[in-house]
Amino acid sequence: MKAVGKEAFEVNGSKYGTWKEAVSALEKAGSGEIILRDDVELQEKDEFPSVSCTIRSGDSASAKSKAA
């Protein structure tokens, strides 16, 4: 994911600057929620979490996906 802000992702109340950090935190917790706090763009190399979770947009964020 390409993000604009330094705290673009929130996982279970903690903020992260990269998708990879957010996914790692979620996987360590075993489940939870990722909130997108900024405009983000999914890149082909990015992987979704391997554990059950919810991914949603924050108040002013939007999620976009783009095929390569």
N, CA, C and O atoms as a CHARMM CRD file, in Angstrom:
* protein
*
  272
    1    1 MET  N      0.83800  -1.17800   0.00000 PROA 1      0.00000
    2    1 MET  CA     0.00000   0.00000   0.00000 PROA 1      0.00000
    3    1 MET  C      0.87900   1.23600   0.00000 PROA 1      0.00000
    4    1 MET  O      1.88300   1.31300   0.70900 PROA 1      0.00000
    5    2 LYS  N      0.49200   2.16500  -0.78300 PROA 2      0.00000
    6    2 LYS  CA     1.17300   3.45100  -0.79300 PROA 2      0.00000
    7    2 LYS  C      0.29800   4.42700  -0.02000 PROA 2      0.00000
    8    2 LYS  O     -0.87500   4.59800  -0.35300 PROA 2      0.00000
    9    3 ALA  N      0.83800   5.05800   0.98700 PROA 3      0.00000
   10    3 ALA  CA     0.05900   5.96700   1.82200 PROA 3      0.00000
   11    3 ALA  C      0.69700   7.34000   1.86900 PROA 3      0.00000
   12    3 ALA  O      1.90400   7.48600   1.67200 PROA 3      0.00000
   13    4 VAL  N     -0.11000   8.32700   2.12700 PROA 4      0.00000
   14    4 VAL  CA     0.36800   9.70300   2.19400 PROA 4      0.00000
   15    4 VAL  C      0.85800  10.04200   3.59800 PROA 4      0.00000
   16    4 VAL  O      1.92400  10.64000   3.74200 PROA 4      0.00000
   17    5 GLY  N      0.11700   9.68000   4.62300 PROA 5      0.00000
   18    5 GLY  CA     0.43300  10.07700   5.99300 PROA 5      0.00000
   19    5 GLY  C      1.33600   9.11300   6.72700 PROA 5      0.00000
   20    5 GLY  O      1.46400   7.95000   6.34500 PROA 5      0.00000
   21    6 LYS  N      1.97200   9.61100   7.80400 PROA 6      0.00000
   22    6 LYS  CA     2.86700   8.78400   8.61200 PROA 6      0.00000
   23    6 LYS  C      2.10600   7.83100   9.51900 PROA 6      0.00000
   24    6 LYS  O      2.66500   6.83500   9.97900 PROA 6      0.00000
   25    7 GLU  N      0.84300   8.12300   9.78100 PROA 7      0.00000
   26    7 GLU  CA     0.00700   7.26200  10.61900 PROA 7      0.00000
   27    7 GLU  C     -1.23600   6.87300   9.82700 PROA 7      0.00000
   28    7 GLU  O     -2.36100   7.04000  10.29700 PROA 7      0.00000
   29    8 ALA  N     -1.02300   6.35800   8.63100 PROA 8      0.00000
   30    8 ALA  CA    -2.11900   6.07500   7.70700 PROA 8      0.00000
   31    8 ALA  C     -2.94400   4.85600   8.08600 PROA 8      0.00000
   32    8 ALA  O     -4.08300   4.71700   7.64100 PROA 8      0.00000
   33    9 PHE  N     -2.38700   3.97600   8.90000 PROA 9      0.00000
   34    9 PHE  CA    -3.06600   2.73200   9.25200 PROA 9      0.00000
   35    9 PHE  C     -3.17500   2.61500  10.75900 PROA 9      0.00000
   36    9 PHE  O     -2.22100   2.90100  11.48300 PROA 9      0.00000
   37   10 GLU  N     -4.33200   2.19700  11.22500 PROA 10     0.00000
   38   10 GLU  CA    -4.54000   1.96800  12.65300 PROA 10     0.00000
   39   10 GLU  C     -4.96200   0.52100  12.85400 PROA 10     0.00000
   40   10 GLU  O     -5.87900   0.03000  12.19700 PROA 10     0.00000
   41   11 VAL  N     -4.27900  -0.15100  13.77200 PROA 11     0.00000
   42   11 VAL  CA    -4.59100  -1.54800  14.08300 PROA 11     0.00000
   43   11 VAL  C     -4.84700  -1.65300  15.57700 PROA 11     0.00000
   44   11 VAL  O     -3.95600  -1.41300  16.39200 PROA 11     0.00000
   45   12 ASN  N     -6.06800  -2.01200  15.92200 PROA 12     0.00000
   46   12 ASN  CA    -6.42700  -2.21500  17.32400 PROA 12     0.00000
   47   12 ASN  C     -5.96300  -1.06300  18.21800 PROA 12     0.00000
   48   12 ASN  O     -5.49900  -1.29000  19.33500 PROA 12     0.00000
   49   13 GLY  N     -6.08900   0.16600  17.72800 PROA 13     0.00000
   50   13 GLY  CA    -5.76500   1.35800  18.51500 PROA 13     0.00000
   51   13 GLY  C     -4.36300   1.90600  18.33800 PROA 13     0.00000
   52   13 GLY  O     -4.09300   3.01400  18.80200 PROA 13     0.00000
   53   14 SER  N     -3.45500   1.18500  17.69000 PROA 14     0.00000
   54   14 SER  CA    -2.08800   1.66500  17.44600 PROA 14     0.00000
   55   14 SER  C     -1.95500   2.09800  15.98800 PROA 14     0.00000
   56   14 SER  O     -2.55900   1.49900  15.09900 PROA 14     0.00000
   57   15 LYS  N     -1.15600   3.14600  15.74600 PROA 15     0.00000
   58   15 LYS  CA    -1.01300   3.68800  14.38900 PROA 15     0.00000
   59   15 LYS  C      0.32300   3.28900  13.77100 PROA 15     0.00000
   60   15 LYS  O      1.34400   3.18500  14.45100 PROA 15     0.00000
   61   16 TYR  N      0.27900   3.06700  12.44000 PROA 16     0.00000
   62   16 TYR  CA     1.45000   2.61700  11.68900 PROA 16     0.00000
   63   16 TYR  C      1.56700   3.40600  10.39400 PROA 16     0.00000
   64   16 TYR  O      0.57000   3.89000   9.85800 PROA 16     0.00000
   65   17 GLY  N      2.78600   3.53300   9.90000 PROA 17     0.00000
   66   17 GLY  CA     3.04100   4.29500   8.68800 PROA 17     0.00000
   67   17 GLY  C      3.04700   3.48200   7.41500 PROA 17     0.00000
   68   17 GLY  O      2.99300   4.04000   6.31900 PROA 17     0.00000
   69   18 THR  N      3.11200   2.15400   7.54800 PROA 18     0.00000
   70   18 THR  CA     3.12500   1.32400   6.34100 PROA 18     0.00000
   71   18 THR  C      2.11900   0.18500   6.47200 PROA 18     0.00000
   72   18 THR  O      1.78400  -0.25400   7.57200 PROA 18     0.00000
   73   19 TRP  N      1.65200  -0.27400   5.32700 PROA 19     0.00000
   74   19 TRP  CA     0.73300  -1.41200   5.27600 PROA 19     0.00000
   75   19 TRP  C      1.40000  -2.64600   5.88200 PROA 19     0.00000
   76   19 TRP  O      0.77100  -3.38900   6.63500 PROA 19     0.00000
   77   20 LYS  N      2.67100  -2.86100   5.55400 PROA 20     0.00000
   78   20 LYS  CA     3.40300  -4.03300   6.04200 PROA 20     0.00000
   79   20 LYS  C      3.45300  -4.05100   7.57300 PROA 20     0.00000
   80   20 LYS  O      3.26300  -5.10300   8.18400 PROA 20     0.00000
   81   21 GLU  N      3.70800  -2.89700   8.19400 PROA 21     0.00000
   82   21 GLU  CA     3.73200  -2.80800   9.65800 PROA 21     0.00000
   83   21 GLU  C      2.35100  -3.10800  10.24200 PROA 21     0.00000
   84   21 GLU  O      2.23100  -3.80600  11.25000 PROA 21     0.00000
   85   22 ALA  N      1.31600  -2.57500   9.60000 PROA 22     0.00000
   86   22 ALA  CA    -0.05000  -2.78500  10.07300 PROA 22     0.00000
   87   22 ALA  C     -0.43800  -4.25900   9.98700 PROA 22     0.00000
   88   22 ALA  O     -1.01300  -4.80800  10.92700 PROA 22     0.00000
   89   23 VAL  N     -0.12700  -4.89300   8.86900 PROA 23     0.00000
   90   23 VAL  CA    -0.44400  -6.31200   8.69300 PROA 23     0.00000
   91   23 VAL  C      0.32500  -7.14700   9.71700 PROA 23     0.00000
   92   23 VAL  O     -0.23700  -8.07400  10.30000 PROA 23     0.00000
   93   24 SER  N      1.57900  -6.83400   9.93900 PROA 24     0.00000
   94   24 SER  CA     2.39200  -7.56200  10.90800 PROA 24     0.00000
   95   24 SER  C      1.79900  -7.44900  12.31400 PROA 24     0.00000
   96   24 SER  O      1.71100  -8.44600  13.03100 PROA 24     0.00000
   97   25 ALA  N      1.39800  -6.25100  12.70400 PROA 25     0.00000
   98   25 ALA  CA     0.80100  -6.04400  14.02900 PROA 25     0.00000
   99   25 ALA  C     -0.49900  -6.82000  14.16200 PROA 25     0.00000
  100   25 ALA  O     -0.76500  -7.42200  15.20200 PROA 25     0.00000
  101   26 LEU  N     -1.30200  -6.80700  13.12100 PROA 26     0.00000
  102   26 LEU  CA    -2.57000  -7.53400  13.13700 PROA 26     0.00000
  103   26 LEU  C     -2.33300  -9.03300  13.26000 PROA 26     0.00000
  104   26 LEU  O     -3.01500  -9.70600  14.03200 PROA 26     0.00000
  105   27 GLU  N     -1.38300  -9.55600  12.51400 PROA 27     0.00000
  106   27 GLU  CA    -1.07900 -10.98600  12.56700 PROA 27     0.00000
  107   27 GLU  C     -0.53400 -11.38900  13.93400 PROA 27     0.00000
  108   27 GLU  O     -0.83900 -12.47700  14.42100 PROA 27     0.00000
  109   28 LYS  N      0.27100 -10.52500  14.56000 PROA 28     0.00000
  110   28 LYS  CA     0.78000 -10.81400  15.90500 PROA 28     0.00000
  111   28 LYS  C     -0.35700 -10.85500  16.91600 PROA 28     0.00000
  112   28 LYS  O     -0.34100 -11.66300  17.84500 PROA 28     0.00000
  113   29 ALA  N     -1.35000  -9.97700  16.73200 PROA 29     0.00000
  114   29 ALA  CA    -2.50500  -9.94000  17.63800 PROA 29     0.00000
  115   29 ALA  C     -3.43800 -11.12800  17.40400 PROA 29     0.00000
  116   29 ALA  O     -4.18300 -11.51700  18.30400 PROA 29     0.00000
  117   30 GLY  N     -3.40300 -11.70200  16.21100 PROA 30     0.00000
  118   30 GLY  CA    -4.24600 -12.85400  15.90000 PROA 30     0.00000
  119   30 GLY  C     -5.57600 -12.50000  15.26000 PROA 30     0.00000
  120   30 GLY  O     -6.22400 -13.36300  14.66800 PROA 30     0.00000
  121   31 SER  N     -5.99500 -11.24200  15.36800 PROA 31     0.00000
  122   31 SER  CA    -7.23300 -10.76300  14.74800 PROA 31     0.00000
  123   31 SER  C     -7.36700  -9.27500  15.05100 PROA 31     0.00000
  124   31 SER  O     -6.53900  -8.69600  15.75400 PROA 31     0.00000
  125   32 GLY  N     -8.40600  -8.67000  14.51900 PROA 32     0.00000
  126   32 GLY  CA    -8.64500  -7.26900  14.81800 PROA 32     0.00000
  127   32 GLY  C     -9.14900  -6.50100  13.62900 PROA 32     0.00000
  128   32 GLY  O     -9.85400  -7.03600  12.77300 PROA 32     0.00000
  129   33 GLU  N     -8.77700  -5.22500  13.58400 PROA 33     0.00000
  130   33 GLU  CA    -9.28800  -4.31700  12.57800 PROA 33     0.00000
  131   33 GLU  C     -8.17700  -3.38500  12.09700 PROA 33     0.00000
  132   33 GLU  O     -7.38600  -2.87600  12.89100 PROA 33     0.00000
  133   34 ILE  N     -8.13300  -3.17300  10.78700 PROA 34     0.00000
  134   34 ILE  CA    -7.24000  -2.16000  10.21100 PROA 34     0.00000
  135   34 ILE  C     -8.12900  -1.02400   9.73200 PROA 34     0.00000
  136   34 ILE  O     -9.04500  -1.22600   8.93400 PROA 34     0.00000
  137   35 ILE  N     -7.84200   0.17800  10.23200 PROA 35     0.00000
  138   35 ILE  CA    -8.57100   1.36000   9.79600 PROA 35     0.00000
  139   35 ILE  C     -7.64200   2.16700   8.89400 PROA 35     0.00000
  140   35 ILE  O     -6.51700   2.49200   9.27400 PROA 35     0.00000
  141   36 LEU  N     -8.12100   2.48200   7.70800 PROA 36     0.00000
  142   36 LEU  CA    -7.34700   3.29400   6.76500 PROA 36     0.00000
  143   36 LEU  C     -7.58600   4.75800   7.10800 PROA 36     0.00000
  144   36 LEU  O     -8.69500   5.26200   6.93100 PROA 36     0.00000
  145   37 ARG  N     -6.56500   5.43900   7.59300 PROA 37     0.00000
  146   37 ARG  CA    -6.67400   6.82000   8.04900 PROA 37     0.00000
  147   37 ARG  C     -6.20600   7.83000   7.01300 PROA 37     0.00000
  148   37 ARG  O     -6.10500   9.02100   7.30700 PROA 37     0.00000
  149   38 ASP  N     -5.92300   7.36700   5.81700 PROA 38     0.00000
  150   38 ASP  CA    -5.42500   8.23400   4.75700 PROA 38     0.00000
  151   38 ASP  C     -5.82200   7.61600   3.42300 PROA 38     0.00000
  152   38 ASP  O     -6.29600   6.48100   3.38100 PROA 38     0.00000
  153   39 ASP  N     -5.63300   8.34700   2.34200 PROA 39     0.00000
  154   39 ASP  CA    -5.85000   7.77200   1.02400 PROA 39     0.00000
  155   39 ASP  C     -4.72500   6.78000   0.76800 PROA 39     0.00000
  156   39 ASP  O     -3.55000   7.12500   0.89700 PROA 39     0.00000
  157   40 VAL  N     -5.06900   5.57200   0.41200 PROA 40     0.00000
  158   40 VAL  CA    -4.07600   4.53100   0.16900 PROA 40     0.00000
  159   40 VAL  C     -4.31800   3.87700  -1.17700 PROA 40     0.00000
  160   40 VAL  O     -5.43300   3.89200  -1.70000 PROA 40     0.00000
  161   41 GLU  N     -3.27400   3.31000  -1.72400 PROA 41     0.00000
  162   41 GLU  CA    -3.36400   2.62700  -3.01000 PROA 41     0.00000
  163   41 GLU  C     -2.72000   1.26300  -2.88400 PROA 41     0.00000
  164   41 GLU  O     -1.53700   1.16900  -2.55800 PROA 41     0.00000
  165   42 LEU  N     -3.46800   0.20800  -3.13300 PROA 42     0.00000
  166   42 LEU  CA    -2.96500  -1.15700  -3.06200 PROA 42     0.00000
  167   42 LEU  C     -2.04200  -1.41200  -4.23900 PROA 42     0.00000
  168   42 LEU  O     -2.40300  -1.16500  -5.39000 PROA 42     0.00000
  169   43 GLN  N     -0.86000  -1.90400  -3.94600 PROA 43     0.00000
  170   43 GLN  CA     0.11100  -2.27000  -4.97400 PROA 43     0.00000
  171   43 GLN  C      0.05500  -3.78500  -5.16500 PROA 43     0.00000
  172   43 GLN  O     -0.36300  -4.50900  -4.26200 PROA 43     0.00000
  173   44 GLU  N      0.46200  -4.25200  -6.30100 PROA 44     0.00000
  174   44 GLU  CA     0.40900  -5.68500  -6.61100 PROA 44     0.00000
  175   44 GLU  C      1.18800  -6.52600  -5.59900 PROA 44     0.00000
  176   44 GLU  O      0.77500  -7.64300  -5.28500 PROA 44     0.00000
  177   45 LYS  N      2.29700  -6.01200  -5.08700 PROA 45     0.00000
  178   45 LYS  CA     3.14500  -6.76500  -4.16400 PROA 45     0.00000
  179   45 LYS  C      2.58100  -6.85100  -2.74500 PROA 45     0.00000
  180   45 LYS  O      3.03200  -7.68300  -1.95800 PROA 45     0.00000
  181   46 ASP  N      1.60700  -6.00900  -2.40800 PROA 46     0.00000
  182   46 ASP  CA     1.05200  -5.98900  -1.05900 PROA 46     0.00000
  183   46 ASP  C      0.15300  -7.19100  -0.80800 PROA 46     0.00000
  184   46 ASP  O     -0.62200  -7.60100  -1.67200 PROA 46     0.00000
  185   47 GLU  N      0.27300  -7.74400   0.39000 PROA 47     0.00000
  186   47 GLU  CA    -0.50500  -8.91900   0.75200 PROA 47     0.00000
  187   47 GLU  C     -1.48300  -8.58000   1.85800 PROA 47     0.00000
  188   47 GLU  O     -1.19600  -7.75500   2.72600 PROA 47     0.00000
  189   48 PHE  N     -2.64600  -9.22400   1.82100 PROA 48     0.00000
  190   48 PHE  CA    -3.62900  -9.04500   2.87600 PROA 48     0.00000
  191   48 PHE  C     -3.23900  -9.90800   4.07200 PROA 48     0.00000
  192   48 PHE  O     -2.48700 -10.87100   3.92000 PROA 48     0.00000
  193   49 PRO  N     -3.74400  -9.57200   5.25900 PROA 49     0.00000
  194   49 PRO  CA    -3.42000 -10.35100   6.46100 PROA 49     0.00000
  195   49 PRO  C     -3.85200 -11.81200   6.32500 PROA 49     0.00000
  196   49 PRO  O     -4.82000 -12.12900   5.63400 PROA 49     0.00000
  197   50 SER  N     -3.11500 -12.68600   6.99600 PROA 50     0.00000
  198   50 SER  CA    -3.42500 -14.12000   6.95400 PROA 50     0.00000
  199   50 SER  C     -4.35700 -14.52700   8.08800 PROA 50     0.00000
  200   50 SER  O     -4.68500 -15.70500   8.23000 PROA 50     0.00000
  201   51 VAL  N     -4.78700 -13.55500   8.89900 PROA 51     0.00000
  202   51 VAL  CA    -5.71500 -13.82300   9.99900 PROA 51     0.00000
  203   51 VAL  C     -7.02700 -13.09200   9.74100 PROA 51     0.00000
  204   51 VAL  O     -7.08900 -12.16700   8.93000 PROA 51     0.00000
  205   52 SER  N     -8.06000 -13.51400  10.43400 PROA 52     0.00000
  206   52 SER  CA    -9.36900 -12.89400  10.28800 PROA 52     0.00000
  207   52 SER  C     -9.32600 -11.44600  10.76400 PROA 52     0.00000
  208   52 SER  O     -8.80300 -11.15100  11.83800 PROA 52     0.00000
  209   53 CYS  N     -9.88400 -10.54100   9.95100 PROA 53     0.00000
  210   53 CYS  CA    -9.85900  -9.13200  10.31900 PROA 53     0.00000
  211   53 CYS  C    -10.91400  -8.35100   9.55000 PROA 53     0.00000
  212   53 CYS  O    -11.54200  -8.86000   8.62300 PROA 53     0.00000
  213   54 THR  N    -11.08700  -7.11400   9.95600 PROA 54     0.00000
  214   54 THR  CA   -11.92500  -6.15300   9.26200 PROA 54     0.00000
  215   54 THR  C    -11.02100  -5.03900   8.77000 PROA 54     0.00000
  216   54 THR  O    -10.14900  -4.57700   9.50600 PROA 54     0.00000
  217   55 ILE  N    -11.21500  -4.60500   7.53900 PROA 55     0.00000
  218   55 ILE  CA   -10.47800  -3.47400   6.99300 PROA 55     0.00000
  219   55 ILE  C    -11.51700  -2.44300   6.58700 PROA 55     0.00000
  220   55 ILE  O    -12.40600  -2.73300   5.78600 PROA 55     0.00000
  221   56 ARG  N    -11.40800  -1.23500   7.14100 PROA 56     0.00000
  222   56 ARG  CA   -12.39000  -0.20700   6.81600 PROA 56     0.00000
  223   56 ARG  C    -11.73300   1.15800   6.70100 PROA 56     0.00000
  224   56 ARG  O    -10.61900   1.37200   7.18000 PROA 56     0.00000
  225   57 SER  N    -12.43100   2.06100   6.06900 PROA 57     0.00000
  226   57 SER  CA   -11.95400   3.43200   5.91800 PROA 57     0.00000
  227   57 SER  C    -12.26900   4.22100   7.16700 PROA 57     0.00000
  228   57 SER  O    -13.29300   4.00600   7.81500 PROA 57     0.00000
  229   58 GLY  N    -11.36600   5.14700   7.50200 PROA 58     0.00000
  230   58 GLY  CA   -11.61700   6.08700   8.58100 PROA 58     0.00000
  231   58 GLY  C    -12.56800   7.16600   8.08300 PROA 58     0.00000
  232   58 GLY  O    -13.11600   7.04600   6.98700 PROA 58     0.00000
  233   59 ASP  N    -12.77100   8.21400   8.86700 PROA 59     0.00000
  234   59 ASP  CA   -13.73700   9.26100   8.53800 PROA 59     0.00000
  235   59 ASP  C    -13.51900   9.90900   7.18800 PROA 59     0.00000
  236   59 ASP  O    -14.47200  10.09700   6.43200 PROA 59     0.00000
  237   60 SER  N    -12.26800  10.26000   6.86500 PROA 60     0.00000
  238   60 SER  CA   -12.02400  10.99500   5.62800 PROA 60     0.00000
  239   60 SER  C    -11.12500  10.23800   4.65300 PROA 60     0.00000
  240   60 SER  O    -10.52400  10.83800   3.76200 PROA 60     0.00000
  241   61 ALA  N    -11.03700   8.93600   4.82300 PROA 61     0.00000
  242   61 ALA  CA   -10.13300   8.14700   3.97500 PROA 61     0.00000
  243   61 ALA  C    -10.92000   7.38100   2.92100 PROA 61     0.00000
  244   61 ALA  O    -12.11500   7.12400   3.06900 PROA 61     0.00000
  245   62 SER  N    -10.21800   7.02700   1.86200 PROA 62     0.00000
  246   62 SER  CA   -10.81400   6.16100   0.85900 PROA 62     0.00000
  247   62 SER  C     -9.80900   5.09800   0.46300 PROA 62     0.00000
  248   62 SER  O     -8.60100   5.32800   0.53500 PROA 62     0.00000
  249   63 ALA  N    -10.28300   3.95900   0.05400 PROA 63     0.00000
  250   63 ALA  CA    -9.41700   2.87600  -0.38100 PROA 63     0.00000
  251   63 ALA  C     -9.57500   2.70900  -1.88100 PROA 63     0.00000
  252   63 ALA  O    -10.68500   2.79200  -2.40800 PROA 63     0.00000
  253   64 LYS  N     -8.46100   2.47200  -2.57300 PROA 64     0.00000
  254   64 LYS  CA    -8.49000   2.27100  -4.01000 PROA 64     0.00000
  255   64 LYS  C     -7.68500   1.02600  -4.33400 PROA 64     0.00000
  256   64 LYS  O     -6.68400   0.74500  -3.67400 PROA 64     0.00000
  257   65 SER  N     -8.10000   0.29500  -5.32000 PROA 65     0.00000
  258   65 SER  CA    -7.29000  -0.80600  -5.81000 PROA 65     0.00000
  259   65 SER  C     -7.08200  -0.62000  -7.30000 PROA 65     0.00000
  260   65 SER  O     -7.95500  -0.11700  -8.00700 PROA 65     0.00000
  261   66 LYS  N     -5.92900  -1.02800  -7.76100 PROA 66     0.00000
  262   66 LYS  CA    -5.57200  -0.82000  -9.15100 PROA 66     0.00000
  263   66 LYS  C     -4.92000  -2.08400  -9.68100 PROA 66     0.00000
  264   66 LYS  O     -3.96700  -2.58300  -9.08200 PROA 66     0.00000
  265   67 ALA  N     -5.41400  -2.60700 -10.78500 PROA 67     0.00000
  266   67 ALA  CA    -4.81000  -3.77000 -11.41800 PROA 67     0.00000
  267   67 ALA  C     -3.56700  -3.34200 -12.17600 PROA 67     0.00000
  268   67 ALA  O     -3.54300  -2.28400 -12.80600 PROA 67     0.00000
  269   68 ALA  N     -2.55300  -4.15800 -12.11100 PROA 68     0.00000
  270   68 ALA  CA    -1.29800  -3.83000 -12.83000 PROA 68     0.00000
  271   68 ALA  C     -1.37600  -4.21000 -14.27500 PROA 68     0.00000
  272   68 ALA  O     -0.41700  -4.00600 -15.02000 PROA 68     0.00000
